[in-house]
Amino acid sequence: MSGIMIAAPSSGSGKTTVALGLMRALKQRGLSIAPGKAGPDYIDPAFHAAASGRPCFNYDPWAMRGDLLLANAAAATEDGSTLVVEAMMGLFDGAADGTGSPADLAATLGLAVILVVDCARLSHSVAALVRGYADHRTDVRIAGVILNRVGSDRHEAMLRDALRRVDVTIFGVLYQDSALKLPERHLGLVQAGEHGALESFIDNAAMRVASGCDLEAILAAAMPLTPRRTSGAKALKPLGQRMAIAWDVAFAFCYEHLLSGWRAQGAELSFFSPLDDEAPDAGADAVYLPGGYPELHAERLAGALHFRSAMRRAAEQGTRIFGECGGYMTLGEGLVAADGRRYEMLGLLPLVTSFAERKRHLGYRRVAPLDNTFFDGPMTAHEFHYSTIVSKGAAEQLFAVKDAAGLELGRAGLRRGNVAGSFMHLIDRSE
């Protein structure tokens, strides 16, 4: 088993496209790739799964216990697959407390780091940048670089000349190409399931990576992994033993490690599409509405009458229902879309949210349940949304919340009997 990390000095350097191209190019050569994404990202993993043909696990060095990181890596690579992890942000960027960077993950799993450098506005300064990253931490090995968004043959020559002063391998050079840019929206990239020409995009990226990079040298640089399964690595407990999970482009933010962890604990999972007006499994003892983009599909959700009646019937029958972020908004009474129009939601929680009145909420969280109705201990989570709460009625609150630096953020979420939700994306049990 071996592994590499595709990282960069900062966000926007093109590492996602490089990672997709590399995964597909290696897959086309007959290799089995285990894709991974560092940090609390839901969108990139769907692209990775499409490129590699395998489910993508998140590896979050701030929010996940070390045992869980190691266990997930062991499970992903037990068949001999090569682990290819895309970093988030810059290589040394972490949470507000300074921990949880991609570099921390590389050190924990023993991943060789390939640094994707955006050279569009660089020439000889590239040497100082690469030297600084290579020397910054002795426990992180920068195996080499891929020079991205190079402008011309002359530009490439300047970059190569500068890097002769640095003991670093140049694995490849990729030239500027507008066709290699992925479309974005307010929470990041447009979802893989909404990309109209995803396969051709990934194939084009693979062709560019295969022709511009030395794939054999990249594989040779991958470091042997020593991940192990551990007895303390169980994921969060399932909400029930028969869980119905909303799953479509409005509700797609669900971590693979949670799904696999729930199955490993004996839970039976079924999936349904609220956008297609489907009902959850009538025999389910728990319904989970994950995050996503309900604000972009509010009118369609408001018209999904079969979904609405089935959810209300489940609530009346005592089924445990939990919603995260977009799922939380859907459990509320109303959602105000970007154009200011209000749409009726499920009405299971006394909550009205607005995407017209935007404010960014972003960061890692530590959450402690205020009772044991849904969760039995403290957890790590991540919050990222632009929606605001317009009104909130009488109901029990769900969590006491702190940020990554330990600052008290008050209470969050709502619970009314067997229905609950919050804007927090739950990740793992706390240590």
N, C-alpha and C positions, 0 to 999 in steps of 0.2 A: 504494500500500500504506500502511496506517495501523494504529496499534495503541493499545490502552489496557490498563491494569492495574487490576484490582479488588483493593484493599488495605484494611487496617484497622489501627487502633492495636494490636490484640492478637488472639490466637486467640479463637474463640468469639464473634466480633462478628456472625456471620451472613453473611460474605462469600461462602462457598460457595453458599448458597441464592441470594444476589443474583446471583452470576456465572452460575449455571445459568438463572435466570429471564431474565437479560439475553441470554444466548446464544440461548435458545429464542425469545424475543420478537423478536430481530433476524432470526433464521432465518425466522420466520413472516412477516416483512415482505419476504422474498425475498433477504436478504443472505447471502453466503457467509461463514461464520465459521470461522477457524482457532483452535481452542481451545489454551490452554497452561496449564501449572501450574508455578509457581516452586518450586524445591526438590525434595527426594527423596521425593516422594509417589507412591504407586501407586494409591490408592483414589479420590481426587478425579478423576484423569484419565478413569476409566471413566464417571463421571457426566457429565463435560464432553463426552465422545464421544457419549453418549446425547442430551444436550441439543442438540448442534450437528450431529450426523450426520457428523462428521469425526474421524479419529484425533487424539488429544491428545498433543502433545509436552511433555516436561518441559524446563524451562529452569533449570538449576542454576548460579547464579553463583559458588558456591564450588567445586563438583566438576567443572564442565565448563570446558574451555578456551574462551577468548573466540571463537576461530575456529568452534568447534562451535556455540556459542550463535547466532552470526550466520548460519551455514550452515543451521541448523534453521529459523530464522525466515524465511530466504530461501525455503527449500523449501516452508514452510507457506503463504506468502503470494504465491508466484509467479503464482498465478491471479487475483490482485487481492483475495483474501479479507482481511477485517479480523481482525487478531490480537487476541484477548481472553485475557489472562493473569490467572489468579487467583494472588495472592501467598500465601506461607505465613506463619504467625505474625504478628508485627507488622511494619510497613513497614520499620523499621530494625533488626530482629532478624536476626542471622546466626549463623555458626558460633562456636565457642569462641574463635577468634582475632579475632573482631570483623568478619570479612569475609563476603561472600556473602549479604547481605541482599536482600530484594526491591527495595529502593531501588537497590542496585548493579545489579541486572538492568534496572530501569527506565532508569537512566543509560546502560547499555551498548547497549540496543536502541532507546532514544529513545521510551519509552512514556509517554503521559500517565497520571497516576495519579488514580483516583477513590477517595476514602477513604470506606469504609463505617463509620459511627460508631454503635456500640451506645448508644442514648440511654435505655435502660431505667432507668438510675440517674443520669442527667445532666439538668441544666437549663441554667442560665446558664454553668456551667463549660465547656460545649461550645466557647465562643469561645476560651478559653485553649488548650484541647486542639488545636483545628483550626489556630489561629495558630502554635502551636509546631511542628506537623508541616509546615505550609506553609513555614516559615522555616528549618527545620533544615538543609537542604542546598540550595545554589544550583543544583546540577546535576540536581535532581529536581523536576519540575513537578507540583504538586497542582492538577489542573484543576478540582476541585470535590468536593462531598461528597454522599453519600446518607445521610439520617438514618434509621436502622433502629430497629425495636422502640419506636416512639413510642407513648405510652400513650393520648393523647386529643387532641382539637382544641386544648384549652387548653395541653397540653404542647407541641404543635407550634408554637403561637404564641409560647411562651416561648423555644423553641429558635431560631426565626427572628429574634426580636427580639435575642437575644444575638449572633447571627451577622451582624447588620447592622454591627457594629463591626469585622468582619473582611472583607477583600476576597476573598470566596470565593463561587463559584457553588453553589447548592443544586440538584442535579440531580433530587432526588426525596425523598419521604417515604414510608416503609413502616411501617405500624402493627403492633403486637404481633399475632401470629397463631401459635397452637400448631401449626397444620397445616403450617407451614413449617419444622418442626424435623425433621432427619434422625436416624435411630437410630444409635447408636454401640456400639462394643465396644473391646477392649483396645488395638488398634492404630489406632483412629480410627473413621471411619464404617463402618457395615455396608456391604459391597460392593454396587455398583450391580446386579450380577447376582442378588443375594439380596433386593432391595427388591421386595416383592410388588405395588406399585402405582407403579412408577417413572415411567411416562409421565404418569399423572394428576398426580403430585406436581410434575413439571417443568412441565407445562402450567399448573398452579395458580400456581407461582412466576412463570412468564412473564406470566400475567394480572395478578398483583399488581405486578410490575415495570413492565409496560406502562401500567397505570392510575396508578401512583404516581410514575413517573419520566418525564422529558422525553427520550425516545429520540433525537429529532433533535438536541438539544443535546449529548447524550453522544457521538453520532457526529461532530458538528462539532468536539468537543474532542479527538478522536483525533489523535495526532501522526503525520505522515508518517514512514515507516520507511526506513532506508537499509541494511538487512541485505544481506550479499553472500555468495555462495558462495566458499569459499577452498580452496586446494589442500591445506592441512594439516588439514582438518576431518574426516578419516576417524575413524569410531567405533572401538571395540575390535575386534580381529580376531575373526572367527567361530571357534567351537571346531572346526568342520569345514566341509566344503563341502556336505554334506547333513545338516542339523541337524534332529533330531526334538525338539520342545519340548512339555513337559507344559503343558496349558492347561485349567483348569476352576476352580471356586470354591475349591479347595484349593491351586491353583498359578496364581495370576493376577498375581503381582507381577513384571511384565516391562516394561521401559521401551520405549516406541515408538521412541526414537532408536536403541536397539540393534538392534531388528528391522529398521528401515529401513536402518541402517548395514550390517548383515550382508548384506542383500539387495543393496545397492549394491556390495558387495565380491564379489558373485557367488555367495553362499551360497544354497542351495535350502532353504527352511524348510517343515516339515510339523508338524502339531499333533495331539496325542492326549490323551485324558482318563484319567488313572489312576483317578479315582473311578468311571468307567464300565467299569473293568477292561479298558481298551484297551492295546495294545502299541505301542511306538514303531515307526516305519517300519523294517522289517527291513533295508533298504538304507542306513540312515543311518550315517554315520561318526562322529557325535557325538550325544549325548542331553543335553539341558539340562532340569533340574528347577528352575524358579524358586521364589521364595518364595511365601508365601501362608498358609493356615490348616490345615496338616495336623493340628494338635492338635485341631481341631474335628471332624475326619473320620477319626480314627485307627482306629476299629473298621472302617469301610468300606474303608480302605486296606489294613488287615491281611487283609481277606477278598478282596482283588483278586488272586487267584491267577494269572490270565493275565498281568496286568501284572508281578507279581513274577517269574514264570518267564522272561518275555521280557527283563526288565532283567538278570537273572542270566546269561541266554544272551548278551546283548549284551556284558556285561562279560567273559565267558569268551572271546568272539571278538575282543577287543581294541578294541571301540568306546570312544571317549573319552566318559566320563560325568562331568558336573559338576552339583553341586547348591548352591543358595544358600539360606541361612536355612532356611525350611521344607523346601526340597529337600534340604538337608544333613541335616536331621533324618530325612527319609524314607530316605536312603541308609544310615542307621545300623542297628544291630541291634534297637533297641527305642525306643518313645516312651511315656512315662508321661503319661496324660491328666490333666485337672484333677481327676477323681474318684479318682486314685491307681492306676487300673488300667493295667497295662503291655500294650502291643500290639506285636506283632512287625512290624518294618519290613523293608527289603530285605536287610539284612545285608551290604552291600557295603563298609561302613566300620565299624571297631571303635568304635562310638559309641552311647551310650544317653543320651537327653535327656528332660527332664521339664518338663511344663507345670504340674504340681502344686506343684513347688518354684519359685516365681516370683521373678525379680529383673530389674528393667528394665535393659537395655543400650541406650544411645542415643547417637548422635553420628556426626559425619563421621570418616572414617578415611583414612589414606594407607597403602597396602599395597604391599609389595615381594615378588614371588615368590621363593621360596627355591631354585627351580630353573626350568628353561625347559620343563618337560614340558607345561604348560597355557598359561602366559602368558610373554611375553618382555620385560616391562618393568614399571616401577612404575605404579600406578593409584590413582585416587580411588574411595572407596566410602562407603557409609553403613550403619550398624548400628542396628537397632531390633527388639528382641524381648524377651520376658519369660521364655522358656524357659532352663533351665540344663542344664549337662552333668553327668550323674550319673556316668558312667564313660567312659574313653577308653583304647583298647588301643594296641598297638604299630603305628605307621604313621608315615610321613614327615609333617612339618608343612608347611603350604602357604605361609603368608605371614608376613613380619615386619610388625608393625602399629604405627602412630603415630596419635595423635588429631590433631584440627585444629590444636591449639596446638603440636604437635611432640613431645608427651610419648610416650616409648616405652611401648607396651602389651604388649610381648612377642610371642609367636608365636601364630598362630591357624590353624584349619582342618586338614584331614587329607588325605593322598594315599596310596592304595594302588594302585600300578601305574597303570592307565589310568582309575581312579575317584578323584575328588577333590571336596571341598566345604568351605564355611565359612559362618559367619553373616554375612559381608560381602556387601552388595548392590553389585556393581561398577557404576561409572558411566562413567568415561572414563579415557583415558590421562593420566598426569601431564604437566605442561609439560616 
